[in-house]
Amino acid sequence: METHRSMGENVEPVLFIADEESNWVYSQAVNWELCDSRTERSDIDSNDGGNLVTILNLSWKGVVTLLQLGKGALAVKVNVPDIILTLISLANESLRRAAEAWSSRTETITAAEAKRKFLPVKFYLINAVRISSQYPCQAYLVYREIILCVLMISTLGISLSIEKHLKTASEVLAELLEPTYFHLLNSLLNSAQVKQELKFQILDWLFIDGHNSNSSVGDPSTSYWTASMDTIFTVSCEAMPGARILLLSRVALFLNILKSSRDLEEDVRLGIARKLGWLLDVLVDEEVYSSVLVLQVPILYGSGQTLELVWQPMFSSLILSLKTFMIVISPSPMWSEFEFFLLQNFFHPHFLCWEIVMELWCFMVRHAEIEMVVGIIDKLCSLLKSVASIHPVLAPSCPLRKMARSICKILSSGTDSIVDQVYSSIVGDDRSQLSLVMHIALLMEGFPLNLLSDSMKSIATRRIMTDYLGFIDSFDDKTLQACSSGVFGLPVFALSAALQSIEVKTSDIDTKTLRF
């Protein structure tokens, strides 16, 4: 007997019995699972419907066990995608009812109540994971429904974390459901039976480009800050790409994948590396980046019996996830993708995205092998020389100043030898006007003179003082008329920017300045 159900229908658990032999296998599976079933579900509904819960438990475990023991033979006799859809529909309906009940509540939701609501959902998801792991190619046929389910659960968790009286429920969801729905997604992404192009298609659907193209930006009902929780479960697969209410959960899921990248197959890591630009594109959204900066979310750390749940700022989680991904892919061919991402966003116009990219550069300079760091710094110095221009050096928004600003921030995490290398490469013994301009740009953007070696710092101090005193001694009306407004007085700017980092005799400066 076989029954097909769609995602939107109310469904009842159905037994799929193919023949007498399968019937016998199923009965054996029921006997094997009987003890565990009663234990697992006894705390869900101890007052009413206990027998029905046990029957439900046994029925679905029997279906899963039958499919697992069939070793693929039953896949041609039953509709595996339909079974997965049924389980997902049951999970979504349970969550929708919980969200609907809690939307109007003002009193604190206890952990016990949250567990009563979420344990059945975990049960459905675990069975979906088992079937998807056994039949990943059939599960791929409903990957959009799986992704929608995952995003809705993640969005519900974020919505719960916003309200103080629902934070306990958010913790329970993170503890019970987050690992399970992530395993459900991984059953597709990590399967050797699913082709690489299909995995990339899943990632493209999950982290879709042009996220604002179909969204109603001005409609408050599309915002996770203002929409009621039960609105989350009204999103359809067709509307999912443009649903703003799911946008932050996409970011959260992306970070979860980055943190777990060590357990992913190489082709999935490659796909994720190519999606790093998507993360920055989404963070430009005002509602997203403001949420990332202010939200605290429950995060599970550890493994097995040592799991610990802590509340962490979402921005800290974002930085940690990206750094984890850097470490995982550093010895692999995917590193070139990550390096391209860093270089491509070196001048990112959004303040938060630029800070994120710079933090990743600094992390690399602190921990990468010295040969890699030297090679990258050489490239950055060459790029600085290529954008150097005499006239706009005093304009903070010019390319030269932007480049110098980024290099100085990166060098603040470097070693003495790296800082010496940059100073020698860009300044050295070159006394040309262009060298002076680059020197000024670096100093005005906070070049870490204090990190120079003693000998190099002495050379830098002597040059700054020599240029300044020479400028004062040679200044007259003819010099003022001959110099361009863009470069006039640059030695003065250099000394002003460096005074906090170098030791100079103020008497010499005062005497010359008074004469000037």
C-alpha positions as CSV (number, residue, x, y, z in Angstrom):
1,M,0.0,0.0,0.0
2,E,1.4,3.4,-0.9
3,T,0.0,6.8,-0.2
4,H,1.2,10.1,-1.7
5,R,0.9,13.4,0.2
6,S,1.8,17.0,-0.7
7,M,3.6,19.4,1.5
8,G,0.5,21.5,2.3
9,E,-1.8,18.6,3.4
10,N,-2.5,17.3,6.8
11,V,-0.9,13.9,6.8
12,E,-1.1,10.8,8.9
13,P,1.7,8.2,9.2
14,V,1.3,5.5,6.6
15,L,2.8,2.1,6.5
16,F,4.4,1.1,3.2
17,I,4.1,-2.7,2.9
18,A,5.4,-4.1,-0.3
19,D,4.9,-7.9,0.1
20,E,4.8,-10.6,2.7
21,E,8.6,-10.7,3.1
22,S,8.7,-7.0,3.7
23,N,5.8,-7.3,6.1
24,W,7.9,-9.8,8.2
25,V,10.9,-7.5,8.1
26,Y,8.7,-4.6,9.3
27,S,7.3,-6.6,12.2
28,Q,10.8,-7.5,13.3
29,A,11.8,-3.8,13.1
30,V,8.9,-2.9,15.3
31,N,9.9,-5.4,18.0
32,W,13.5,-4.2,17.9
33,E,12.5,-0.6,18.4
34,L,9.7,-1.1,21.0
35,C,11.7,-0.4,24.1
36,D,13.4,2.7,22.8
37,S,10.2,4.1,21.4
38,R,8.4,4.1,24.7
39,T,11.3,5.7,26.5
40,E,11.9,8.4,23.9
41,R,8.3,9.6,23.7
42,S,7.0,9.0,27.2
43,D,7.8,12.6,28.3
44,I,6.1,14.2,25.3
45,D,2.5,13.4,26.2
46,S,2.2,11.6,29.5
47,N,-1.4,12.4,30.2
48,D,-3.4,12.0,26.9
49,G,-2.7,10.1,23.8
50,G,0.2,8.1,25.1
51,N,-0.8,5.0,23.1
52,L,-1.2,7.0,19.9
53,V,2.3,8.6,20.4
54,T,3.8,5.1,20.8
55,I,2.0,3.9,17.7
56,L,3.2,6.9,15.8
57,N,6.7,6.3,16.9
58,L,6.6,2.6,16.0
59,S,5.1,3.3,12.6
60,W,7.6,5.8,11.5
61,K,10.6,3.8,12.9
62,G,9.2,0.8,11.1
63,V,9.1,2.6,7.8
64,V,12.6,3.9,8.2
65,T,14.0,0.5,9.3
66,L,12.2,-1.2,6.4
67,L,13.8,1.2,3.9
68,Q,17.2,0.8,5.5
69,L,17.0,-3.0,5.5
70,G,15.7,-3.1,1.9
71,K,19.1,-1.8,0.7
72,G,17.5,0.1,-2.1
73,A,15.2,-2.6,-3.3
74,L,12.1,-0.9,-1.9
75,A,13.0,2.4,-3.6
76,V,11.4,1.2,-6.8
77,K,8.2,0.1,-5.0
78,V,7.6,3.1,-2.7
79,N,7.9,6.8,-3.3
80,V,10.9,7.8,-1.1
81,P,10.6,11.6,-1.9
82,D,7.0,11.5,-0.8
83,I,7.9,9.9,2.5
84,I,10.5,12.6,3.1
85,L,8.0,15.3,2.2
86,T,5.5,13.8,4.7
87,L,8.1,13.9,7.5
88,I,9.0,17.5,6.7
89,S,5.4,18.5,6.5
90,L,4.8,16.9,10.0
91,A,7.8,18.8,11.4
92,N,6.7,22.1,9.8
93,E,3.1,21.7,11.1
94,S,4.3,21.0,14.7
95,L,6.6,24.1,14.6
96,R,3.9,26.2,13.1
97,R,1.5,25.4,15.9
98,A,4.1,26.1,18.5
99,A,4.9,29.4,16.9
100,E,1.3,30.3,16.7
101,A,0.7,29.5,20.3
102,W,3.8,31.5,21.5
103,S,3.2,34.5,19.3
104,S,0.6,35.9,21.7
105,R,2.3,34.7,24.9
106,T,4.0,37.2,27.2
107,E,5.1,34.9,30.0
108,T,8.4,33.0,29.9
109,I,8.4,29.7,28.0
110,T,10.0,27.0,30.2
111,A,12.5,24.5,28.9
112,A,10.1,21.7,29.7
113,E,7.4,23.2,27.5
114,A,9.8,23.9,24.7
115,K,11.0,20.3,24.8
116,R,7.5,19.0,24.6
117,K,7.0,21.1,21.4
118,F,10.4,20.3,19.8
119,L,10.9,16.6,20.6
120,P,8.3,15.5,18.0
121,V,9.9,17.7,15.4
122,K,13.3,16.2,16.2
123,F,11.8,12.7,15.8
124,Y,10.5,13.6,12.3
125,L,13.7,15.2,11.3
126,I,15.8,12.3,12.5
127,N,13.8,9.9,10.4
128,A,14.1,12.2,7.4
129,V,17.9,12.2,7.9
130,R,18.0,8.4,8.0
131,I,16.0,8.1,4.8
132,S,17.9,10.9,3.0
133,S,21.2,9.4,4.0
134,Q,20.1,6.0,2.6
135,Y,18.5,7.5,-0.5
136,P,20.3,10.8,-1.2
137,C,19.5,10.8,-4.9
138,Q,15.8,10.5,-4.2
139,A,16.1,13.1,-1.4
140,Y,17.7,15.5,-4.0
141,L,14.4,15.5,-5.8
142,V,12.9,17.4,-2.9
143,Y,15.9,19.5,-2.0
144,R,14.0,22.7,-2.2
145,E,11.5,21.5,0.4
146,I,14.3,20.3,2.6
147,I,16.1,23.7,2.4
148,L,12.9,25.6,3.1
149,C,12.3,23.4,6.2
150,V,15.9,24.1,7.4
151,L,15.6,27.8,6.9
152,M,12.2,28.1,8.6
153,I,13.6,26.3,11.7
154,S,16.6,28.6,11.7
155,T,14.5,31.6,11.3
156,L,12.2,30.5,14.2
157,G,15.3,30.1,16.4
158,I,16.4,33.7,15.6
159,S,12.9,35.1,16.2
160,L,12.9,33.3,19.6
161,S,16.3,34.7,20.5
162,I,15.0,38.3,20.0
163,E,12.4,38.1,22.7
164,K,13.5,37.8,26.3
165,H,10.7,35.6,27.4
166,L,11.4,33.2,24.5
167,K,15.2,32.9,24.9
168,T,14.9,29.6,26.8
169,A,12.9,28.1,23.9
170,S,15.6,29.4,21.6
171,E,18.2,27.5,23.6
172,V,16.2,24.3,23.5
173,L,15.8,24.7,19.7
174,A,19.5,25.1,19.3
175,E,20.2,22.1,21.4
176,L,17.6,19.7,20.0
177,L,16.9,20.8,16.4
178,E,19.9,22.6,15.0
179,P,22.3,19.6,14.8
180,T,19.5,17.5,13.3
181,Y,18.4,19.9,10.6
182,F,22.1,20.4,9.7
183,H,22.5,16.7,9.4
184,L,19.5,16.7,7.1
185,L,21.1,19.3,4.8
186,N,24.5,17.4,5.0
187,S,22.8,14.2,3.9
188,L,22.6,15.8,0.5
189,L,25.8,17.9,0.4
190,N,28.1,15.2,1.8
191,S,26.8,12.3,-0.2
192,A,29.1,10.7,-2.7
193,Q,26.0,9.6,-4.7
194,V,25.0,13.2,-5.4
195,K,27.0,14.7,-8.3
196,Q,29.0,17.8,-7.8
197,E,26.9,19.9,-10.2
198,L,23.8,19.0,-8.2
199,K,25.5,20.0,-5.0
200,F,26.4,23.4,-6.5
201,Q,22.8,23.7,-7.6
202,I,21.7,23.2,-4.0
203,L,24.1,25.8,-2.8
204,D,22.9,28.2,-5.5
205,W,19.4,27.8,-4.4
206,L,20.3,28.1,-0.7
207,F,22.5,31.2,-1.2
208,I,20.9,32.8,-4.2
209,D,22.4,35.8,-5.8
210,G,20.4,39.0,-6.1
211,H,18.5,38.3,-2.8
212,N,16.6,41.6,-3.0
213,S,15.3,41.2,-6.5
214,N,11.9,39.7,-5.5
215,S,11.6,41.0,-2.0
216,S,9.2,43.6,-0.7
217,V,11.6,45.8,1.1
218,G,9.0,48.3,2.3
219,D,6.6,45.6,3.6
220,P,7.1,45.2,7.3
221,S,5.5,41.8,7.3
222,T,8.6,40.5,5.4
223,S,10.9,41.5,8.3
224,Y,11.8,39.0,11.0
225,W,11.9,41.9,13.5
226,T,8.2,42.8,13.0
227,A,6.5,39.7,11.6
228,S,4.7,37.3,13.9
229,M,6.5,33.9,14.3
230,D,3.7,32.0,12.6
231,T,4.3,34.1,9.4
232,I,7.6,32.2,9.0
233,F,5.7,29.0,8.0
234,T,3.6,30.7,5.3
235,V,6.6,31.0,3.0
236,S,6.3,28.6,0.0
237,C,9.2,27.2,-2.1
238,E,8.3,29.5,-5.0
239,A,8.5,32.6,-2.7
240,M,11.6,31.4,-0.8
241,P,14.3,33.1,-3.0
242,G,12.8,36.6,-2.3
243,A,11.6,36.1,1.3
244,R,13.3,38.6,3.4
245,I,12.1,36.9,6.6
246,L,14.4,34.0,5.7
247,L,17.4,36.2,4.8
248,L,19.1,36.3,8.2
249,S,18.7,32.6,8.6
250,R,20.5,32.1,5.4
251,V,23.4,34.0,6.9
252,A,23.3,31.9,10.1
253,L,23.2,28.7,8.0
254,F,26.1,29.8,5.9
255,L,28.1,30.4,9.1
256,N,27.2,27.0,10.4
257,I,28.5,25.4,7.2
258,L,31.7,27.4,7.5
259,K,32.2,26.2,11.0
260,S,31.6,22.6,10.1
261,S,33.7,22.7,6.9
262,R,36.2,20.3,8.3
263,D,33.5,17.6,7.9
264,L,32.5,18.5,4.4
265,E,33.7,17.0,1.1
266,E,36.1,19.0,-1.0
267,D,33.6,19.7,-3.7
268,V,31.3,21.3,-1.1
269,R,34.1,23.4,0.3
270,L,34.9,24.6,-3.2
271,G,31.2,25.6,-3.7
272,I,31.2,27.4,-0.3
273,A,34.5,29.2,-1.1
274,R,32.8,30.5,-4.3
275,K,29.9,31.8,-2.2
276,L,31.9,34.0,0.1
277,G,31.1,37.0,-2.0
278,W,27.4,36.3,-1.4
279,L,27.9,36.7,2.3
280,L,29.3,40.2,1.8
281,D,26.6,41.1,-0.7
282,V,23.9,40.2,1.9
283,L,25.7,42.0,4.7
284,V,25.4,45.3,2.8
285,D,21.6,45.0,3.5
286,E,20.9,47.5,6.3
287,E,18.6,45.2,8.2
288,V,21.0,42.3,7.9
289,Y,24.2,44.0,9.1
290,S,22.4,45.9,11.9
291,S,21.0,42.5,13.1
292,V,24.4,40.8,12.8
293,L,25.9,43.6,15.0
294,V,23.3,43.6,17.8
295,L,22.0,40.0,17.9
296,Q,23.2,37.4,20.3
297,V,22.4,33.8,19.4
298,P,22.8,30.5,21.2
299,I,25.8,28.5,19.9
300,L,26.7,24.8,20.6
301,Y,30.3,24.1,21.2
302,G,32.1,20.8,21.6
303,S,31.0,17.3,20.5
304,G,29.3,14.2,21.9
305,Q,28.7,14.4,25.6
306,T,30.8,17.6,26.0
307,L,28.4,19.9,24.2
308,E,28.0,23.3,25.8
309,L,25.5,26.0,24.8
310,V,26.7,29.6,25.1
311,W,25.2,32.9,23.9
312,Q,27.5,34.7,21.5
313,P,27.2,37.9,19.4
314,M,26.4,37.0,15.9
315,F,29.2,39.1,14.5
316,S,31.7,37.2,16.6
317,S,30.3,34.0,15.3
318,L,30.7,35.3,11.8
319,I,34.3,36.2,12.2
320,L,35.1,32.9,13.9
321,S,33.4,30.9,11.2
322,L,35.3,32.6,8.4
323,K,38.6,32.1,10.3
324,T,37.7,28.4,10.8
325,F,37.1,28.0,7.1
326,M,40.4,29.7,6.3
327,I,42.2,27.1,8.5
328,V,40.4,24.2,6.9
329,I,41.1,25.1,3.3
330,S,44.6,26.6,3.8
331,P,46.5,23.5,2.6
332,S,44.1,22.8,-0.2
333,P,43.5,24.0,-3.8
334,M,40.5,25.9,-2.5
335,W,42.9,28.5,-1.0
336,S,43.2,30.2,-4.3
337,E,39.5,30.9,-4.2
338,F,39.8,32.4,-0.8
339,E,42.8,34.5,-1.7
340,F,40.8,35.8,-4.7
341,F,38.0,36.7,-2.4
342,L,40.3,38.7,-0.1
343,L,41.9,40.6,-3.0
344,Q,38.6,41.2,-4.7
345,N,37.2,42.9,-1.6
346,F,40.3,44.7,-0.5
347,F,38.5,48.1,-1.2
348,H,35.0,47.0,-0.3
349,P,32.9,50.2,0.0
350,H,30.8,49.0,2.9
351,F,32.4,49.7,6.3
352,L,31.4,46.4,8.0
353,C,32.5,44.3,5.0
354,W,35.8,46.1,4.8
355,E,36.4,45.5,8.5
356,I,35.6,41.8,8.1
357,V,38.0,41.5,5.1
358,M,40.7,43.3,7.0
359,E,40.3,41.1,10.0
360,L,40.8,38.0,7.8
361,W,43.9,39.6,6.3
362,C,45.3,40.3,9.7
363,F,44.5,36.7,10.8
364,M,46.4,35.4,7.9
365,V,49.4,37.6,8.5
366,R,49.5,36.5,12.2
367,H,49.3,32.7,11.5
368,A,50.3,31.9,8.0
369,E,53.7,30.6,7.0
370,I,56.2,33.4,6.6
371,E,56.9,32.6,2.9
372,M,53.2,33.1,2.1
373,V,53.0,36.3,4.1
374,V,56.1,37.8,2.4
375,G,54.7,36.9,-1.1
376,I,51.3,38.5,-0.4
377,I,52.9,41.7,1.2
378,D,55.1,42.0,-1.9
379,K,52.0,42.0,-4.1
380,L,50.3,44.6,-1.9
381,C,53.3,46.9,-2.1
382,S,53.4,46.6,-5.9
383,L,49.7,47.4,-6.0
384,L,50.3,50.5,-3.8
385,K,53.0,51.7,-6.2
386,S,50.7,51.2,-9.1
387,V,47.9,53.4,-7.6
388,A,50.3,56.1,-6.3
389,S,49.5,59.6,-7.5
390,I,51.0,62.9,-6.5
391,H,48.0,65.2,-6.4
392,P,45.2,63.6,-4.3
393,V,47.3,62.3,-1.5
394,L,45.6,64.6,1.0
395,A,42.2,63.3,0.0
396,P,41.2,60.4,2.4
397,S,39.0,58.8,-0.2
398,C,41.6,58.6,-3.0
399,P,42.8,55.1,-4.0
400,L,46.3,55.7,-2.6
401,R,45.0,56.5,0.8
402,K,42.6,53.6,0.8
403,M,45.4,51.2,-0.2
404,A,47.7,52.7,2.4
405,R,45.0,52.4,5.1
406,S,44.5,48.7,4.4
407,I,48.2,47.9,4.3
408,C,48.7,49.7,7.6
409,K,45.9,47.8,9.3
410,I,47.3,44.5,8.0
411,L,50.8,45.4,9.2
412,S,49.6,46.1,12.7
413,S,49.3,42.3,13.0
414,G,52.7,41.6,11.3
415,T,56.2,41.0,12.7
416,D,59.1,43.4,12.8
417,S,60.6,41.8,9.7
418,I,57.4,42.2,7.7
419,V,57.0,45.9,8.7
420,D,60.7,46.5,7.8
421,Q,60.2,44.8,4.5
422,V,57.3,47.1,3.6
423,Y,59.1,50.3,4.7
424,S,62.2,49.3,2.7
425,S,60.2,48.4,-0.4
426,I,58.1,51.5,-0.5
427,V,60.4,54.2,1.0
428,G,64.0,52.9,1.2
429,D,66.6,55.3,-0.2
430,D,64.3,56.7,-2.9
431,R,64.0,60.5,-2.6
432,S,61.6,61.0,-5.5
433,Q,58.4,63.0,-5.2
434,L,56.3,59.8,-5.7
435,S,58.2,58.0,-2.9
436,L,57.5,61.0,-0.6
437,V,53.8,60.8,-1.5
438,M,53.6,57.1,-0.7
439,H,55.6,57.7,2.5
440,I,53.1,60.5,3.6
441,A,50.1,58.3,2.7
442,L,51.4,55.5,4.9
443,L,52.2,57.8,7.8
444,M,48.8,59.5,7.6
445,E,47.0,56.2,7.7
446,G,48.8,55.0,10.8
447,F,51.9,53.1,9.6
448,P,53.1,51.1,12.7
449,L,56.5,52.8,13.1
450,N,56.7,51.3,16.6
451,L,56.8,47.8,15.1
452,L,59.9,48.7,13.0
453,S,63.2,47.2,14.2
454,D,65.4,49.6,16.1
455,S,67.8,50.2,13.2
456,M,64.9,50.8,10.7
457,K,63.0,53.0,13.1
458,S,66.1,55.2,13.5
459,I,66.4,55.5,9.7
460,A,62.7,56.3,9.4
461,T,62.9,59.0,12.2
462,R,66.0,60.5,10.5
463,R,64.2,60.8,7.2
464,I,61.1,62.3,8.6
465,M,63.1,64.9,10.5
466,T,65.4,65.6,7.5
467,D,62.5,66.2,5.2
468,Y,60.8,68.5,7.7
469,L,63.8,70.6,8.5
470,G,64.8,70.8,4.8
471,F,61.3,72.0,4.0
472,I,61.4,74.7,6.7
473,D,64.9,75.9,5.6
474,S,64.1,76.1,1.9
475,F,60.6,77.7,2.2
476,D,60.1,81.0,0.6
477,D,57.5,82.8,-1.6
478,K,59.0,81.3,-4.8
479,T,58.7,77.8,-3.4
480,L,55.1,78.4,-2.5
481,Q,54.2,79.6,-6.0
482,A,56.1,76.7,-7.6
483,C,54.6,73.9,-5.6
484,S,51.3,72.3,-6.4
485,S,48.6,72.6,-3.7
486,G,48.5,68.8,-3.6
487,V,52.0,68.3,-2.5
488,F,52.9,71.5,-0.7
489,G,53.8,71.0,3.0
490,L,53.9,67.2,2.8
491,P,56.9,66.9,5.2
492,V,54.8,68.8,7.8
493,F,52.0,66.3,7.5
494,A,54.5,63.5,7.8
495,L,56.0,64.8,11.0
496,S,52.5,65.5,12.5
497,A,51.4,61.9,11.7
498,A,54.6,60.4,13.1
499,L,55.0,62.4,16.3
500,Q,53.2,59.8,18.5
501,S,55.5,57.0,17.3
502,I,58.9,58.4,17.1
503,E,61.3,60.2,19.5
504,V,62.4,63.6,18.4
505,K,64.1,66.6,20.0
506,T,61.3,69.1,20.3
507,S,63.9,71.9,20.8
508,D,65.1,71.5,17.2
509,I,61.5,71.5,15.9
510,D,60.5,74.5,18.0
511,T,63.5,76.6,16.9
512,K,63.0,75.9,13.2
513,T,59.2,76.3,13.4
514,L,59.5,79.7,15.1
515,R,61.9,80.8,12.5
516,F,59.4,79.6,9.8
